[in-house]
Amino acid sequence: MVDVFSGRLLVSRDGRSVEPEEALQNKVVGLYFSAGWCSPCRDFTPVLCDFYTELVEETQPPAPFEVVFVSSDHSAEEMAGYMRAMHGDWLALPFHDPYKHDLKKKYNITAIPKLVIVKQTGEVITDKGRKQIRDKGLSCFRNWLEGADIFQNFSS
């Protein structure tokens, strides 16, 4: 993931700048393409939030998982409001970063919401993260981890 976000900063839900090298190292990463105006997104975001909370905040040690939100909101204010109101404590590409267009192209995003699960290299593990979370819940993370080729001592 370091290669994918190299030279960029990400932001946390509370607006802090975060170095991707630090935040995403040795983690399975979910690229979450979404927007506050999109009702299917508003329907799935709480589900992703619960999934993230259980994996990262309620498991010891925390699961090696991080979400990076890539916004399709109409303004920075809309994006910030959506993040504050509905998101988990995950990261986002800043609203004004034009790189979001490259990511949408790279991962062939034609509709939202879309949750693409990627390895450290940016290679896709699955582009059906949303469906897998809905169908399998937490158990899908084990498959992602196996596909991720990262060092881990996580057990569920």
Secondary structure, DSSP 8 states (H G I E B T S, - for coil): -TTTTTT--EEETTS-EE-HHHHHTT-EEEEEEE-TT-HHHHHHHHHHHHHHIIIIISSSS--SEEEEEEE--SSHHHHHHHHHHH--S-EE--TT-THHHHHHHHTT--SSSEEEEE-TTS-EEES-HHHHHHHHTTHHHHHHHHHHT-------
